[in-house]
């Protein structure tokens, strides 16, 4: 079992007004004079977890975590049907990161994350490469339409009965159908749509060690996650087709480590391979025994990369 750094509490935190009636919750932990790094959570819409702090050497990193719009401790919360989702897009999240960086007085920072956090990391770095020192990402996803179609349709060939239940009576664009359900005025419809969405996402990962399929209550975090992820994926993440791989050459001056599990059914390894080919100098690490979730090998690789980069010039 790979040992992470000890659990720590933030030394500072707050709510940052990012406009459009939104405020994002942020926290900083570790060494106030350490190397700045920002952690991007997945989802979109999952929010931060305390365990994310444990990836950083608290003596050498000034780690920044924040809950993206609409989830976690940010306000307004997407679980509230009155929350306007028009101002929750990838462009807004990239702008939020810049506003937070400036608010904290950080010139440049390392960017890290996984799954959807990879998409956001790449979008941010390709638009602001001068603000990024290094990139360490895992469970590589670029939110292309082909990747979305695989996750919510193609991979159903491995779980035909479960996918038939997930599809239900819907025809056409299944993600768009669930996005509409998550905007329904009937709370029961929203709750059952969120439940079906969570069960399907867990089913895709159910072959991995320690996996479970959601069978608990649907609370505000689950509602926010389902609403946000369907909102983003029904719009292809507000990204041009293949944009993040197409523009990966913009990252040529930024050292990067891409970590992926070959058994990842959620995000097949070909995306990581394509990204590595398009990003000059990126290091691609593939573990044959890992899937989408974290594993000892993937954690070890990420810790090694973060420890290696913390001594580089800022």
Secondary structure, 3 states (H helix, E strand, C coil): CCCCCCCCCCCEEEEEEEECCEEEEEEEEECCCCEEEEEECCCCCCCCCHHHHHHCCCCCEEEEEECCCCCCCCECCCCCCCCCHHHCCHHHHHHHHHHHHHHCCCCCEEEEEEEHHHHHHHHHHHHCHHHEEEEEEEEECCCCHHHHHHHHCHHHHHCHHHHHHHHCCCCCCHHHHHHHHCCCCCHHHHHHHHHHHHHHHHHHCCCCCCCCCCCCCCCHHHHHHHHHHHHHHCCHHHCCCCHHHHCHHHHCCCEEEEEEECCCCCCCHHHHHHHHHHCCCCEEEEECCCCCCCCHHHHHHHHHHHHHHCCCCC
